[in-house]
Amino acid sequence: MFFDTHAHYDDERFDNDRDAVLKSLPEAGIGAVVNPGCTADSSRAAIALAERYDIVYAAVGLHPENCAGADEADFAALEALAAHPKAVAIGEIGLDYYWKEVPRDLQKEVFRAQLQLAKVLDLPVIVHDREAHADCLAIVREFPGVRGVFHCYSGSAEDAKTLVKLGWHLSFTGTITFKNARKAPEVIAAVPLERIMVETDAPYMAPTPFRGKRCDSRYVY
């Protein structure tokens, strides 16, 4: 059985057949899925899916692209949701410097607040790091007691080795099958097997030869 460590089944692209897809996964060899939240509302949706499907677990968090306007009510909601027995992590959190809509300083503030929440609750975190490798590494160093995974890892082999020494895991999606995926094989070769996790990031990142199509957990292997 395979474990898809990161898939967004609350995404609207599954609205027409979500139930059918999720019910089909055990027969396809998928034994567990973690559905991360990106907002307070999607975190609630992740919890609802976890309650409905035995193989689904939830993470709750504010994605850096969605953290503008985050307030105390959002953090209170995340803390309450994280108490659910099928909530297994704080995520998807982190920094994204590719998109410019949310100021970097605000992203950092929200990232730190959620790392602190993970520390208090003793939960692992799921880190989104897009074109923000140096700042993500610097900030997680501020929370030496917090561990988790850098999902869809896109940093260097050198940074990967540093993260492993700090106790982190790295996760990879179907992008490692793309012809232009030059860095990923080098990183994977540099990381101990026990620190590597697999994911689909469904509905995104479908592997070759399905690139461009909607992805789901059946593509994890």
ZIKA-V334239 format. One record per residue. N is the residue number from 1. RES is the residue in one small letter. OMEGA is omega as a letter, one per 40 degrees, with the letter a starting at -180 (999 if undefined). NEAR is the number of other ideal C-beta (glycine too) atoms within 12 Angstrom. D_FIRST is the distance of its C-alpha to the first C-alpha in whole Angstrom. Layout:
{{N RES OMEGA NEAR D_FIRST} {N RES OMEGA NEAR D_FIRST}}
This chain:
{{1 m a 16 0} {2 f a 23 4} {3 f i 26 7} {4 d a 41 10} {5 t a 40 13} {6 h i 49 16} {7 a a 52 16} {8 h a 44 20} {9 y i 44 19} {10 d a 35 23} {11 d a 27 24} {12 e i 14 27} {13 r i 20 25} {14 f a 24 23} {15 d a 15 26} {16 n a 12 26} {17 d a 16 23} {18 r a 29 21} {19 d a 16 20} {20 a a 15 19} {21 v a 34 17} {22 l i 31 15} {23 k a 19 15} {24 s a 18 13} {25 l i 33 10} {26 p i 20 8} {27 e i 15 10} {28 a i 21 9} {29 g i 18 5} {30 i a 34 5} {31 g a 21 5} {32 a i 30 8} {33 v i 42 11} {34 v i 46 14} {35 n i 51 18} {36 p i 54 21} {37 g i 46 24} {38 c i 37 27} {39 t i 30 30} {40 a a 31 31} {41 d a 21 30} {42 s i 33 27} {43 s i 41 26} {44 r i 27 27} {45 a i 30 25} {46 a i 44 22} {47 i i 33 23} {48 a i 24 23} {49 l i 35 20} {50 a i 33 18} {51 e a 19 21} {52 r a 20 20} {53 y a 30 16} {54 d a 17 14} {55 i a 31 11} {56 v i 38 14} {57 y a 35 16} {58 a i 45 19} {59 a a 50 21} {60 v a 49 25} {61 g i 53 27} {62 l i 47 30} {63 h a 41 29} {64 p i 42 32} {65 e a 28 33} {66 n a 29 33} {67 c i 38 35} {68 a i 22 38} {69 g i 16 40} {70 a a 31 38} {71 d a 17 40} {72 e i 12 40} {73 a i 14 38} {74 d a 31 35} {75 f i 30 35} {76 a i 17 35} {77 a i 26 33} {78 l i 48 30} {79 e i 26 31} {80 a a 19 31} {81 l a 39 28} {82 a i 35 26} {83 a a 20 27} {84 h a 27 25} {85 p i 12 22} {86 k i 27 19} {87 a a 37 21} {88 v a 36 19} {89 a i 44 21} {90 i a 47 24} {91 g f 49 24} {92 e a 50 24} {93 i i 52 27} {94 g a 48 29} {95 l i 41 32} {96 d a 36 32} {97 y i 25 36} {98 y i 19 35} {99 w a 20 36} {100 k a 14 39} {101 e a 17 40} {102 v a 27 39} {103 p a 18 41} {104 r a 25 40} {105 d i 16 41} {106 l i 23 40} {107 q a 37 36} {108 k a 28 37} {109 e a 24 38} {110 v i 38 35} {111 f a 43 33} {112 r a 32 35} {113 a a 31 35} {114 q i 50 31} {115 l i 38 31} {116 q i 25 33} {117 l i 36 32} {118 a i 35 28} {119 k a 22 31} {120 v a 19 32} {121 l a 28 29} {122 d i 17 27} {123 l i 33 24} {124 p a 38 23} {125 v i 46 23} {126 i a 51 22} {127 v i 48 25} {128 h a 47 26} {129 d i 42 28} {130 r i 27 30} {131 e a 20 33} {132 a a 30 34} {133 h a 31 32} {134 a a 20 35} {135 d i 27 36} {136 c i 40 32} {137 l a 29 32} {138 a a 20 36} {139 i i 32 35} {140 v i 40 32} {141 r i 21 34} {142 e a 19 36} {143 f a 30 33} {144 p i 14 32} {145 g a 20 31} {146 v i 33 28} {147 r i 26 25} {148 g a 43 22} {149 v i 41 21} {150 f a 47 23} {151 h a 45 21} {152 c a 39 21} {153 y a 45 23} {154 s a 35 26} {155 g a 36 29} {156 s i 23 30} {157 a i 23 29} {158 e i 18 32} {159 d i 31 30} {160 a i 33 27} {161 k i 21 28} {162 t i 25 30} {163 l i 34 27} {164 v i 27 25} {165 k i 17 29} {166 l i 27 29} {167 g a 23 25} {168 w i 36 23} {169 h i 31 20} {170 l a 42 20} {171 s a 45 18} {172 f a 36 18} {173 t i 37 17} {174 g i 37 18} {175 t a 32 22} {176 i i 31 21} {177 t a 25 21} {178 f a 22 25} {179 k a 13 28} {180 n a 12 29} {181 a a 23 27} {182 r a 15 29} {183 k a 23 28} {184 a a 31 24} {185 p i 18 24} {186 e i 19 27} {187 v a 33 25} {188 i i 26 22} {189 a a 15 24} {190 a a 25 26} {191 v i 32 23} {192 p a 18 21} {193 l a 13 17} {194 e i 10 17} {195 r a 26 18} {196 i i 27 16} {197 m i 33 14} {198 v a 36 13} {199 e i 46 14} {200 t a 44 15} {201 d i 42 18} {202 a e 39 18} {203 p a 31 20} {204 y i 28 22} {205 m i 37 21} {206 a a 27 20} {207 p i 30 19} {208 t e 19 22} {209 p a 12 22} {210 f a 20 22} {211 r a 21 24} {212 g i 14 26} {213 k i 19 24} {214 r a 29 22} {215 c i 34 18} {216 d a 36 15} {217 s i 45 12} {218 r i 27 11} {219 y a 34 13} {220 v i 35 11} {221 y 999 18 10}}
